[in-house]
């Protein structure tokens, strides 16, 4: 189902833990509403979250009234605890810290591939939305303390029931598990959710310094490319020195790091894009004596102007793409910092 479901999924109770939610003293308070599958990205710490039901089937979170809901089984995993259902009291009892918290990932999806029937149902739900029940009659406790869930606007949020699975609000569960919860519009359609440990002031400052350094290096390489493009007379040795100098700046860019979890994916993209240029030049553009490891016959022969033009074209094409990633990363950093006040 992953081809259709992109990168985000949800889960429900195990078959043995599906709640027999018939009856109940407060059944009149149930409300059926029409929700939507939230088929977009969620990053939990440093991985893309994947969510499953008790049978290992992949499912999708549900969005309703500006709130994202995730299934109960996921809640227990994230809290590192157990889930128990008290039918008489209509209460879900959660514990935390019983074991190390776990975050199922996309790598787990392949362990139980979706069937054609699953995919058909998913497509139907994605296009038409889903009817779900809001259940004020279901209480939730964590380590013996009853929980009252509220959304970002301060409105009460109740548990949700969908196809025998109880869902709880992601924002509240993230906070109970000690995570910051950030929705960021970014470049992805529908935005992206991030759950991560609260950053320190030092980590935020380190990330700011990272982006500052990236921009300094990018500005410098853009200037070197412009100078190289304007050159009217260079010999092979001088050209080799100039290209090697730019390559060294790319290596500096590829070596920059920071520790802020939500930004690590973007940092990896910058690093890979820089290394793609370096590896390409090592194999095809730099003189053989400068890169003895380059495969025989891959050195790009030609006039110095042809090699110069190739270098400049690469930089004029790739440096703006890298800069876009850096700019987007800084915007995400500003959103992360804003949560910290």
Protein Blocks (a to p, Z undefined) as FASTA:
>chain_A
ZZmnomaccddddfkloccfegjjklmmpccdddddddbdddehjaccddddfkopacdd
ddeehiacddfklmmmmnopacdddfklopacddehkbccddddfklmmmmccdfklmmm
mmmmmmnopaddddfkbccdeehiacddddfkopacddddeehiacddfklmmmmnopac
dddfklaghiaadddddddfklmmmmmmmmmmmmmmmmmmmmmmmmmmmpcbdcfklmmm
mmmmmmmmmmmmmmpccfbfklmmmmmmmmmmmmmmmmmmmmmmmcfklmmmbcghiacg
ddfklmmmmmmmmmmmmmmmmmmmmmmmmmmmmmmmmmnZZ
